[in-house]
Amino acid sequence: MAWGGSLNQEGSNHLRNLREADNVIKFLEGFRRKLNEKEKQKIADAISIIVNHYSKEKKDEIKT
């Protein structure tokens, strides 16, 4: 790894999932521009769910 450490399987999967979530969020943000207001809110809600999930996961990691 670039920072001089190595990741176990769980850490590698977590980083892979974060990268995938980031790509999904980027897509949804671009897609949202093409929608009406009601649909935009649904996309914003979906983005919030993804961000909150990974934020909660990070907080749980810090506690342990």
BAGU-157564 format. One record per residue: residue number from 0; x, y, z of N, C-alpha, C, O in turn. Coordinates in Angstrom, 2 decimals, always signed. Example, Ala and Ser with C-alpha at 12.3 -4.5 7.8 and 13.67 -1.06 7.14 Angstrom:
BEGIN
<node seq="0" n_X="+13.19" n_Y="-5.69" n_Z="+7.80" ca_X="+12.30" ca_Y="-4.50" ca_Z="+7.80" c_X="+13.20" c_Y="-3.30" c_Z="+7.80" o_X="+14.24" o_Y="-3.32" o_Z="+8.46"/>
<node seq="1" n_X="+12.85" n_Y="-2.25" n_Z="+7.08" ca_X="+13.67" ca_Y="-1.06" ca_Z="+7.14" c_X="+12.90" c_Y="+0.03" c_Z="+7.87" o_X="+13.41" o_Y="+1.14" o_Z="+8.04"/>
***
This chain:
BEGIN
<node seq="0" n_X="+0.83" n_Y="-1.18" n_Z="+0.00" ca_X="+0.00" ca_Y="+0.00" ca_Z="+0.00" c_X="+0.88" c_Y="+1.25" c_Z="+0.00" o_X="+2.03" o_Y="+1.22" o_Z="+0.44"/>
<node seq="1" n_X="+0.34" n_Y="+2.31" n_Z="-0.49" ca_X="+1.09" ca_Y="+3.55" ca_Z="-0.63" c_X="+1.53" c_Y="+4.12" c_Z="+0.71" o_X="+2.55" o_Y="+4.80" o_Z="+0.79"/>
<node seq="2" n_X="+0.78" n_Y="+3.85" n_Z="+1.77" ca_X="+1.11" ca_Y="+4.42" ca_Z="+3.07" c_X="+1.97" c_Y="+3.48" c_Z="+3.90" o_X="+2.23" o_Y="+3.75" o_Z="+5.07"/>
<node seq="3" n_X="+2.41" n_Y="+2.38" n_Z="+3.30" ca_X="+3.35" ca_Y="+1.50" ca_Z="+3.97" c_X="+2.71" c_Y="+0.39" c_Z="+4.78" o_X="+3.42" o_Y="-0.35" o_Z="+5.46"/>
<node seq="4" n_X="+1.41" n_Y="+0.26" n_Z="+4.74" ca_X="+0.74" ca_Y="-0.80" ca_Z="+5.49" c_X="+0.08" c_Y="-1.77" c_Z="+4.55" o_X="+0.12" o_Y="-1.62" o_Z="+3.33"/>
<node seq="5" n_X="-0.53" n_Y="-2.76" n_Z="+5.13" ca_X="-1.29" ca_Y="-3.70" ca_Z="+4.32" c_X="-2.68" c_Y="-3.83" c_Z="+4.90" o_X="-2.91" o_Y="-3.52" o_Z="+6.07"/>
<node seq="6" n_X="-3.59" n_Y="-4.28" n_Z="+4.10" ca_X="-4.98" ca_Y="-4.43" ca_Z="+4.54" c_X="-5.33" c_Y="-5.90" c_Z="+4.58" o_X="-4.92" o_Y="-6.68" o_Z="+3.73"/>
<node seq="7" n_X="-6.11" n_Y="-6.26" n_Z="+5.59" ca_X="-6.66" ca_Y="-7.60" ca_Z="+5.60" c_X="-7.84" c_Y="-7.64" c_Z="+4.64" o_X="-8.19" o_Y="-6.63" o_Z="+4.03"/>
<node seq="8" n_X="-8.45" n_Y="-8.80" n_Z="+4.52" ca_X="-9.58" ca_Y="-8.95" ca_Z="+3.58" c_X="-10.70" c_Y="-7.97" c_Z="+3.88" o_X="-11.27" o_Y="-7.38" o_Z="+2.97"/>
<node seq="9" n_X="-11.03" n_Y="-7.80" n_Z="+5.17" ca_X="-12.13" ca_Y="-6.91" ca_Z="+5.55" c_X="-11.82" c_Y="-5.46" c_Z="+5.17" o_X="-12.70" o_Y="-4.75" o_Z="+4.68"/>
<node seq="10" n_X="-10.60" n_Y="-5.02" n_Z="+5.39" ca_X="-10.22" ca_Y="-3.65" ca_Z="+5.04" c_X="-10.24" c_Y="-3.42" c_Z="+3.54" o_X="-10.67" o_Y="-2.37" o_Z="+3.07"/>
<node seq="11" n_X="-9.77" n_Y="-4.41" n_Z="+2.79" ca_X="-9.79" ca_Y="-4.30" ca_Z="+1.33" c_X="-11.21" c_Y="-4.22" c_Z="+0.81" o_X="-11.51" o_Y="-3.42" o_Z="-0.08"/>
<node seq="12" n_X="-12.09" n_Y="-5.05" n_Z="+1.36" ca_X="-13.49" ca_Y="-5.03" ca_Z="+0.94" c_X="-14.13" c_Y="-3.69" c_Z="+1.27" o_X="-14.92" o_Y="-3.16" o_Z="+0.49"/>
<node seq="13" n_X="-13.81" n_Y="-3.14" n_Z="+2.44" ca_X="-14.37" ca_Y="-1.85" ca_Z="+2.85" c_X="-13.95" c_Y="-0.75" c_Z="+1.87" o_X="-14.78" o_Y="+0.05" o_Z="+1.45"/>
<node seq="14" n_X="-12.67" n_Y="-0.71" n_Z="+1.50" ca_X="-12.21" ca_Y="+0.30" ca_Z="+0.55" c_X="-12.85" c_Y="+0.11" c_Z="-0.82" o_X="-13.20" o_Y="+1.09" o_Z="-1.48"/>
<node seq="15" n_X="-13.00" n_Y="-1.12" n_Z="-1.24" ca_X="-13.64" ca_Y="-1.40" ca_Z="-2.52" c_X="-15.10" c_Y="-0.93" c_Z="-2.49" o_X="-15.59" o_Y="-0.35" o_Z="-3.46"/>
<node seq="16" n_X="-15.78" n_Y="-1.18" n_Z="-1.38" ca_X="-17.18" ca_Y="-0.74" ca_Z="-1.24" c_X="-17.28" c_Y="+0.78" c_Z="-1.21" o_X="-18.21" o_Y="+1.35" o_Z="-1.78"/>
<node seq="17" n_X="-16.34" n_Y="+1.45" n_Z="-0.56" ca_X="-16.35" ca_Y="+2.92" ca_Z="-0.54" c_X="-16.16" c_Y="+3.48" c_Z="-1.95" o_X="-16.83" o_Y="+4.44" o_Z="-2.33"/>
<node seq="18" n_X="-15.25" n_Y="+2.89" n_Z="-2.70" ca_X="-15.02" ca_Y="+3.34" ca_Z="-4.08" c_X="-16.27" c_Y="+3.15" c_Z="-4.92" o_X="-16.64" o_Y="+4.03" o_Z="-5.71"/>
<node seq="19" n_X="-16.92" n_Y="+2.01" n_Z="-4.76" ca_X="-18.14" ca_Y="+1.73" ca_Z="-5.51" c_X="-19.27" c_Y="+2.69" c_Z="-5.11" o_X="-20.00" o_Y="+3.19" o_Z="-5.97"/>
<node seq="20" n_X="-19.39" n_Y="+2.95" n_Z="-3.81" ca_X="-20.41" ca_Y="+3.89" ca_Z="-3.33" c_X="-20.15" c_Y="+5.29" c_Z="-3.89" o_X="-21.08" o_Y="+5.99" o_Z="-4.27"/>
<node seq="21" n_X="-18.89" n_Y="+5.68" n_Z="-3.94" ca_X="-18.53" ca_Y="+6.99" ca_Z="-4.48" c_X="-18.94" c_Y="+7.09" c_Z="-5.94" o_X="-19.45" o_Y="+8.12" o_Z="-6.37"/>
<node seq="22" n_X="-18.70" n_Y="+6.04" n_Z="-6.71" ca_X="-19.10" ca_Y="+6.04" ca_Z="-8.12" c_X="-20.62" c_Y="+6.13" c_Z="-8.27" o_X="-21.12" o_Y="+6.83" o_Z="-9.15"/>
<node seq="23" n_X="-21.35" n_Y="+5.42" n_Z="-7.42" ca_X="-22.82" ca_Y="+5.46" ca_Z="-7.47" c_X="-23.32" c_Y="+6.87" c_Z="-7.15" o_X="-24.21" o_Y="+7.38" o_Z="-7.83"/>
<node seq="24" n_X="-22.74" n_Y="+7.48" n_Z="-6.13" ca_X="-23.15" ca_Y="+8.84" ca_Z="-5.74" c_X="-22.87" c_Y="+9.83" c_Z="-6.86" o_X="-23.70" o_Y="+10.69" o_Z="-7.15"/>
<node seq="25" n_X="-21.71" n_Y="+9.71" n_Z="-7.49" ca_X="-21.39" ca_Y="+10.60" ca_Z="-8.62" c_X="-22.40" c_Y="+10.44" c_Z="-9.74" o_X="-22.86" o_Y="+11.42" o_Z="-10.32"/>
<node seq="26" n_X="-22.76" n_Y="+9.19" n_Z="-10.04" ca_X="-23.75" ca_Y="+8.95" ca_Z="-11.09" c_X="-25.10" c_Y="+9.56" c_Z="-10.70" o_X="-25.73" o_Y="+10.25" o_Z="-11.51"/>
<node seq="27" n_X="-25.54" n_Y="+9.31" n_Z="-9.47" ca_X="-26.84" ca_Y="+9.81" ca_Z="-9.03" c_X="-26.89" c_Y="+11.33" c_Z="-9.04" o_X="-27.92" o_Y="+11.91" o_Z="-9.40"/>
<node seq="28" n_X="-25.80" n_Y="+11.98" n_Z="-8.66" ca_X="-25.77" ca_Y="+13.45" ca_Z="-8.68" c_X="-25.92" c_Y="+13.98" c_Z="-10.09" o_X="-26.62" o_Y="+14.97" o_Z="-10.31"/>
<node seq="29" n_X="-25.27" n_Y="+13.34" n_Z="-11.06" ca_X="-25.41" ca_Y="+13.75" ca_Z="-12.45" c_X="-26.81" c_Y="+13.46" c_Z="-13.00" o_X="-27.39" o_Y="+14.28" o_Z="-13.71"/>
<node seq="30" n_X="-27.33" n_Y="+12.32" n_Z="-12.66" ca_X="-28.65" ca_Y="+11.91" ca_Z="-13.11" c_X="-29.74" c_Y="+12.80" c_Z="-12.54" o_X="-30.74" o_Y="+13.08" o_Z="-13.20"/>
<node seq="31" n_X="-29.54" n_Y="+13.25" n_Z="-11.32" ca_X="-30.54" ca_Y="+14.07" ca_Z="-10.63" c_X="-30.84" c_Y="+15.36" c_Z="-11.39" o_X="-31.95" o_Y="+15.87" o_Z="-11.32"/>
<node seq="32" n_X="-29.86" n_Y="+15.89" n_Z="-12.10" ca_X="-30.05" ca_Y="+17.14" ca_Z="-12.85" c_X="-31.11" c_Y="+17.03" c_Z="-13.93" o_X="-31.67" o_Y="+18.04" o_Z="-14.36"/>
<node seq="33" n_X="-31.39" n_Y="+15.81" n_Z="-14.37" ca_X="-32.33" ca_Y="+15.61" ca_Z="-15.48" c_X="-33.76" c_Y="+15.37" c_Z="-15.01" o_X="-34.65" o_Y="+15.16" o_Z="-15.84"/>
<node seq="34" n_X="-34.00" n_Y="+15.39" n_Z="-13.72" ca_X="-35.28" ca_Y="+14.97" ca_Z="-13.18" c_X="-36.12" c_Y="+16.15" c_Z="-12.69" o_X="-35.62" o_Y="+17.27" o_Z="-12.54"/>
<node seq="35" n_X="-37.41" n_Y="+15.87" n_Z="-12.46" ca_X="-38.26" ca_Y="+16.90" ca_Z="-11.88" c_X="-38.01" c_Y="+16.98" c_Z="-10.37" o_X="-37.27" o_Y="+16.16" o_Z="-9.81"/>
<node seq="36" n_X="-38.60" n_Y="+17.95" n_Z="-9.71" ca_X="-38.31" ca_Y="+18.21" ca_Z="-8.29" c_X="-38.63" c_Y="+17.03" c_Z="-7.39" o_X="-37.86" o_Y="+16.71" o_Z="-6.48"/>
<node seq="37" n_X="-39.76" n_Y="+16.38" n_Z="-7.62" ca_X="-40.14" ca_Y="+15.24" ca_Z="-6.78" c_X="-39.13" c_Y="+14.10" c_Z="-6.93" o_X="-38.74" o_Y="+13.48" o_Z="-5.94"/>
<node seq="38" n_X="-38.73" n_Y="+13.83" n_Z="-8.16" ca_X="-37.75" ca_Y="+12.78" ca_Z="-8.41" c_X="-36.38" c_Y="+13.15" c_Z="-7.85" o_X="-35.66" o_Y="+12.30" o_Z="-7.34"/>
<node seq="39" n_X="-36.03" n_Y="+14.43" n_Z="-7.94" ca_X="-34.75" ca_Y="+14.89" ca_Z="-7.39" c_X="-34.67" c_Y="+14.62" c_Z="-5.90" o_X="-33.61" o_Y="+14.25" o_Z="-5.39"/>
<node seq="40" n_X="-35.78" n_Y="+14.81" n_Z="-5.20" ca_X="-35.79" ca_Y="+14.57" ca_Z="-3.76" c_X="-35.57" c_Y="+13.10" c_Z="-3.44" o_X="-34.89" o_Y="+12.77" o_Z="-2.47"/>
<node seq="41" n_X="-36.14" n_Y="+12.22" n_Z="-4.25" ca_X="-35.94" ca_Y="+10.78" ca_Z="-4.04" c_X="-34.48" c_Y="+10.40" c_Z="-4.23" o_X="-33.94" o_Y="+9.59" o_Z="-3.47"/>
<node seq="42" n_X="-33.84" n_Y="+10.97" n_Z="-5.23" ca_X="-32.42" ca_Y="+10.70" ca_Z="-5.47" c_X="-31.59" c_Y="+11.26" c_Z="-4.32" o_X="-30.65" o_Y="+10.61" o_Z="-3.86"/>
<node seq="43" n_X="-31.93" n_Y="+12.46" n_Z="-3.86" ca_X="-31.22" ca_Y="+13.05" ca_Z="-2.72" c_X="-31.36" c_Y="+12.17" c_Z="-1.48" o_X="-30.41" o_Y="+12.01" o_Z="-0.72"/>
<node seq="44" n_X="-32.54" n_Y="+11.60" n_Z="-1.28" ca_X="-32.76" ca_Y="+10.69" ca_Z="-0.16" c_X="-31.89" c_Y="+9.44" c_Z="-0.29" o_X="-31.32" o_Y="+8.97" o_Z="+0.69"/>
<node seq="45" n_X="-31.79" n_Y="+8.90" n_Z="-1.49" ca_X="-30.97" ca_Y="+7.71" ca_Z="-1.72" c_X="-29.49" c_Y="+8.02" c_Z="-1.44" o_X="-28.79" o_Y="+7.21" o_Z="-0.83"/>
<node seq="46" n_X="-29.03" n_Y="+9.18" n_Z="-1.88" ca_X="-27.65" ca_Y="+9.58" ca_Z="-1.62" c_X="-27.42" c_Y="+9.71" c_Z="-0.12" o_X="-26.38" o_Y="+9.29" o_Z="+0.39"/>
<node seq="47" n_X="-28.37" n_Y="+10.29" n_Z="+0.58" ca_X="-28.26" ca_Y="+10.43" ca_Z="+2.04" c_X="-28.17" c_Y="+9.08" c_Z="+2.74" o_X="-27.40" o_Y="+8.91" o_Z="+3.69"/>
<node seq="48" n_X="-28.94" n_Y="+8.13" n_Z="+2.27" ca_X="-28.90" ca_Y="+6.79" ca_Z="+2.86" c_X="-27.50" c_Y="+6.18" c_Z="+2.70" o_X="-26.96" o_Y="+5.61" o_Z="+3.65"/>
<node seq="49" n_X="-26.94" n_Y="+6.30" n_Z="+1.53" ca_X="-25.60" ca_Y="+5.75" ca_Z="+1.28" c_X="-24.57" c_Y="+6.44" c_Z="+2.16" o_X="-23.76" o_Y="+5.77" o_Z="+2.81"/>
<node seq="50" n_X="-24.58" n_Y="+7.76" n_Z="+2.19" ca_X="-23.61" ca_Y="+8.52" ca_Z="+2.99" c_X="-23.77" c_Y="+8.20" c_Z="+4.47" o_X="-22.78" o_Y="+8.00" o_Z="+5.17"/>
<node seq="51" n_X="-25.00" n_Y="+8.17" n_Z="+4.95" ca_X="-25.24" ca_Y="+7.87" ca_Z="+6.36" c_X="-24.77" c_Y="+6.46" c_Z="+6.73" o_X="-24.23" o_Y="+6.25" o_Z="+7.82"/>
<node seq="52" n_X="-24.97" n_Y="+5.52" n_Z="+5.84" ca_X="-24.53" ca_Y="+4.15" ca_Z="+6.10" c_X="-23.02" c_Y="+4.09" c_Z="+6.32" o_X="-22.55" o_Y="+3.50" o_Z="+7.29"/>
<node seq="53" n_X="-22.26" n_Y="+4.71" n_Z="+5.42" ca_X="-20.81" ca_Y="+4.65" ca_Z="+5.55" c_X="-20.30" c_Y="+5.55" c_Z="+6.67" o_X="-19.26" o_Y="+5.26" o_Z="+7.25"/>
<node seq="54" n_X="-21.02" n_Y="+6.63" n_Z="+6.97" ca_X="-20.64" ca_Y="+7.47" ca_Z="+8.11" c_X="-20.85" c_Y="+6.71" c_Z="+9.42" o_X="-20.02" o_Y="+6.78" o_Z="+10.32"/>
<node seq="55" n_X="-21.96" n_Y="+6.00" n_Z="+9.51" ca_X="-22.26" ca_Y="+5.21" ca_Z="+10.71" c_X="-21.23" c_Y="+4.10" c_Z="+10.85" o_X="-20.77" o_Y="+3.81" o_Z="+11.95"/>
<node seq="56" n_X="-20.88" n_Y="+3.47" n_Z="+9.74" ca_X="-19.89" ca_Y="+2.39" ca_Z="+9.75" c_X="-18.55" c_Y="+2.92" c_Z="+10.28" o_X="-17.88" o_Y="+2.24" o_Z="+11.05"/>
<node seq="57" n_X="-18.18" n_Y="+4.11" n_Z="+9.86" ca_X="-16.92" ca_Y="+4.72" ca_Z="+10.29" c_X="-16.96" c_Y="+5.01" c_Z="+11.79" o_X="-15.99" o_Y="+4.75" o_Z="+12.50"/>
<node seq="58" n_X="-18.08" n_Y="+5.54" n_Z="+12.28" ca_X="-18.22" ca_Y="+5.83" ca_Z="+13.72" c_X="-18.12" c_Y="+4.55" c_Z="+14.52" o_X="-17.49" o_Y="+4.54" o_Z="+15.58"/>
<node seq="59" n_X="-18.73" n_Y="+3.46" n_Z="+14.04" ca_X="-18.67" ca_Y="+2.18" ca_Z="+14.73" c_X="-17.23" c_Y="+1.66" c_Z="+14.76" o_X="-16.82" o_Y="+1.05" o_Z="+15.75"/>
<node seq="60" n_X="-16.48" n_Y="+1.90" n_Z="+13.69" ca_X="-15.09" ca_Y="+1.49" ca_Z="+13.61" c_X="-14.26" c_Y="+2.21" c_Z="+14.65" o_X="-13.39" o_Y="+1.61" o_Z="+15.29"/>
<node seq="61" n_X="-14.51" n_Y="+3.50" n_Z="+14.83" ca_X="-13.74" ca_Y="+4.31" ca_Z="+15.76" c_X="-13.99" c_Y="+3.86" c_Z="+17.19" o_X="-13.08" o_Y="+3.89" o_Z="+18.02"/>
<node seq="62" n_X="-15.22" n_Y="+3.45" n_Z="+17.49" ca_X="-15.58" ca_Y="+3.01" ca_Z="+18.85" c_X="-14.86" c_Y="+1.73" c_Z="+19.25" o_X="-14.59" o_Y="+1.52" o_Z="+20.43"/>
<node seq="63" n_X="-14.53" n_Y="+0.88" n_Z="+18.27" ca_X="-13.90" ca_Y="-0.41" ca_Z="+18.61" c_X="-12.41" c_Y="-0.34" c_Z="+18.58" o_X="-11.74" o_Y="-1.34" o_Z="+18.84"/>
***
